[in-house]
Amino acid sequence: MDKQQRQEILTLSWSMHDKVEQAVLQHPAATNDPSFSEKQRLLLADMALHLLQTALKPGQLDDEKLRNNLNGILSLSDDFLEYVDLGKVADGLFSNQIEGGITKAK
C-alpha cells in the first residue's frame, strides 16, 4: 500500500469515526437499558476504527496505542462472548502475564 492509499483510508476512517462517535453520544441507553448492547456495539465499532488508525498511521507502530485499542475492543467484546473471559485477556495486556500462560516469551 502506498502513502496516498494509506492516507485516503485514514481520512475515510476519521469521517466514519466522527459519525460513529456522534451516534454513541446521541444514543440514549443507560447501563441497565435493554438497548444498551446496541450502544456497546457502536462503542466497539468506534474502538475498531481507532485500531485501524493506529495500524495505518505512518511510522513505527505505537505499542501503547495498540495495547489501549486492543484493551477497549476486548473489554467491550467480553459482554458479547460468554464462553471466553476477554476481560482477563484485556487485563493481561497491561500486566504482561495472563493466568494460563498465554503471554509471549521474549
N, C-alpha and C positions, 0 to 999 in steps of 0.2 A: 504494500500500500504506500503510495507516495504522500508527500506532505500535504498536498492540496486535498486529496481524498480524505485524509485524516482530519484536516481542518473542517471540511464540509460535514463530516459525521459529527464532530464535536459541536459545530454550530447548530446542527439539527437537534442534537441531544439537549442543548440548553433551551431551545424552543419547546421541546417536549417536556423537559423538566419544569419549566415555568407553568405549563398547562396542568401537569400532574400536581404540582405543589399548590396551585390555586384550588384544584379540586379537593385536595386534602383539607386545606384551610376552610373551605366552604361546606365541607361535609359536616352535618350536624350531630353525628353519632358520638355518644359518650361511651366510656368503657363497658358499661352494662347494657347498652342498647343492642337490640337484635341485629342492627345493620352495622355494628362495629367491625365485623370481619371484612366488610366491603371497604371501610376506611383503612383497615390494616393492609388490604391488598393494594390500595393506592400508595400507601407508605412503602410497601415492598417494591412497587414499580419505581418510586422515587429513588430508593436505595440502589436499584438495579441501574438506573441512569447515572447515579454517582459512580458506580463501579465502572461503567462504560467510559466515563470521563477520566477516571483515574488510569484505566488501562491504556487509553489512547493519547493521553497528554504527552507531548513531546519530552524527550529527555529520559532520565532514569526513572523507573517505577518507584513511586514514593511508598515505602513499606508501611509507614504509619497510616497513610490514607487507605491503602489496600486493606490493612487489618481493620480499620474502622468501618469501611464499606462492607467487608465480609461479616463483621460483628452485627451490623444492622440487619443485613439480609438473613443471617442465621437466627438472630433473635426474633425477628418478625415471622420467619418461616416456622419457628418452633410451635406456634399456635395452630398451624395448618397440618403438621405431620405428627401424628400421635405415636408412631412406632419408633421414633428416634429422639433422643434428648439433644436437640440442636443448641439449647441454652448452655449445656455443658461444653459442647464443642466451641461455641462462641466465647465462653469464659476462658477456654484454653488458648485462645488467640493471644491473650494478654498474660497468661501465667506461664507460658512455654511448656506446660505439661497438662495432659488430659488423662484422667484415670482410664486405664485400659491400654495405655501405651501407644496412642496413635500419633504422637509427635514425631517429627522427622529428626533423625540423628544428624548432627553436623560433623 
